[in-house]
Amino acid sequence: MTYLSPNKFFDVGVFAETLSNIDVFSSNIYLTQMLASAVEQYTEIQIEYEEAVAQNDEALQQQKEMELKICEGNFAMASAMFNLWEKVYS
């Protein structure tokens, strides 16, 4: 009987598919958490921005606008990563 070396054990058969599925699953969990965190942060900053507008605080408005743009960048990055993983694993 032939035995696979330990470093080749997960390269063939059902274990290879399982390893691939675990990789996809963990990546999806990470990206989902990243996106959920960005949405939560965006909501908080949006409220703070609206308060700055109500108080007519120009400096705080500019700061919150910049923070909102950063959050929007996080959305774009998470979306691009989701698309990349979809292409890689489809």
C-alpha positions, 0 to 999 in steps of 0.5 A, a space after each residue: 500500500 502506498 502512503 501519501 506524504 503528510 504535505 500531499 495528504 490534502 492535495 487529492 481526493 475529498 480532503 482537497 475539496 474540503 481544504 478549498 471549502 474551508 478556505 472559501 468559508 473562512 475568507 467569506 467570514 472575514 470579509 463579511 465581518 469587515 463589511 459589517 464593521 464598516 457599515 456600523 462605523 459608517 452609520 455612527 459617523 453619518 449620525 455625527 456628521 448630521 449633528 455637525 451640520 445641525 451645529 454648523 461646525 465646518 471643521 467637524 463636518 470636513 472631518 466626518 466627510 473624510 471619515 465617511 469617504 474612508 468607510 466608502 473605501 472599505 466598502 469598495 475594498 470588501 466588494 473587490 475582495 468578494 469578487 476576487 474570491 468568486 473568480 478564484 473559486 468558481 
